Amino acid sequence: MRDDYFGLSYDSLRNPFLQLDYLITAGPRLVGLYLAGRRENLLAELPGVVAKTPLGDFRFLGGHRLWHAPEAHPRTYEPDDSGLTIEEIGSGVLLNGRQELSTGIQKSMHIALKPDAPVLTIRHTLTNHSAWPVELAAWAITQFPLGGVAILPQPTGSSDAAGLLPNRRLILWPYTRWSDERLSLDEEYILIQGLSQLPPIKIGYANSRGWIGYYRDGVFFCKRIQEYRQVTYPDYGASSECFCNNQFLELESLGPLTRLEPGEAVQHIETWELYPIEDRPPTWDSLIQAVERLNLG
């Protein structure tokens, strides 16, 4: 633990099972996640990773952030280094970012910890304060240190009674290679190892299972997301995505594309669950078996 997060002030929410750190002047950003009794931050720490844009330098920082899709340069990367306001709501906090100068969009996160389990809920909100309609999707991104493995559950079973129609599709980015050694394809799960390599790898898909996860050093992080049916998602229909490069791995969830009129807002909810798996599974098959015993759905 530290007094500041690489020069940025932060505060914390706690229950008997975990601690969550959030910045109090920038963001909204979550920068620390600790299981009780452990000193290691489960989230990536990336103070030196910067994207330079005409709007200024965007600092990735690590941790968890809220963007709006589809991605575009420089719009996506508008800096969020100042202007945050905070409201205490019950046992949680509401982090309100400043209105973006280039889009008129305001980002907010409401965070609440479950009192009796290592579980927290994040309600992400995008509000359109501009004078014109905007089409966008909420895009929640969590960055992790390398050294673990992402687990992406795939749709199973038939999508129609006769079993004649396809039941899944994968979305690939132009730098993604099928031969990438980090990638493992299986009928029920896609695994992406958090290895330091370039070019990056990124895969998205329509996630009907309702969760994605990351295992590292005896802890399984599960990100649960709401499935919206009969809607259009960005990125060729992706509701879950995973990105890995030579510095970090990201688990990403997206809400549906939404036309926001001036003054309107859209919300996207994630629930985070932490599960200790103390004995490192010796193979990926045994890791999958350990995760399946959690009955995540």
Stockholm file with secondary structure:
# STOCKHOLM 1.0

chainA/1-297         MRDDYFGLSYDSLRNPFLQLDYLITAGPRLVGLYLAGRRENLLAELPGVVAKTPLGDFRFLGGHRLWHAPEAHPRTYEPDDSGLTIEEIGSGVLLNGRQELSTGIQKSMHIALKPDAPVLTIRHTLTNHSAWPVELAAWAITQFPLGGVAILPQPTGSSDAAGLLPNRRLILWPYTRWSDERLSLDEEYILIQGLSQLPPIKIGYANSRGWIGYYRDGVFFCKRIQEYRQVTYPDYGASSECFCNNQFLELESLGPLTRLEPGEAVQHIETWELYPIEDRPPTWDSLIQAVERLNLG
#=GR chainA/1-297 SS CCSSBTTBCEEEEECSSEEEEEESSSTTEEEEEEETTCCSCSSCEEEEEEEEETTEEEEEEESEEEEEESCCTTGGGCCCSSCCEEEEETTEEEEECCCCTTTCEEEEEEEEECTTSSEEEEEEEEEECSSSCEEEEEEEEEEECSSSEEEEECCCSCSSTTSCSCCCCEEECTTCCTTCTTEEECSSEEEEECCCCSSCEEEEECCCSCEEEEEETTEEEEEEECCCCSCCCHHHHCSEEEEECSSCEEEEEECCCEEECTTCEEEEEEEEEEEECCSCCSSHHHHHHHHHTTCCC
#=GC SS_cons         CCSSBTTBCEEEEECSSEEEEEESSSTTEEEEEEETTCCSCSSCEEEEEEEEETTEEEEEEESEEEEEESCCTTGGGCCCSSCCEEEEETTEEEEECCCCTTTCEEEEEEEEECTTSSEEEEEEEEEECSSSCEEEEEEEEEEECSSSEEEEECCCSCSSTTSCSCCCCEEECTTCCTTCTTEEECSSEEEEECCCCSSCEEEEECCCSCEEEEEETTEEEEEEECCCCSCCCHHHHCSEEEEECSSCEEEEEECCCEEECTTCEEEEEEEEEEEECCSCCSSHHHHHHHHHTTCCC
//
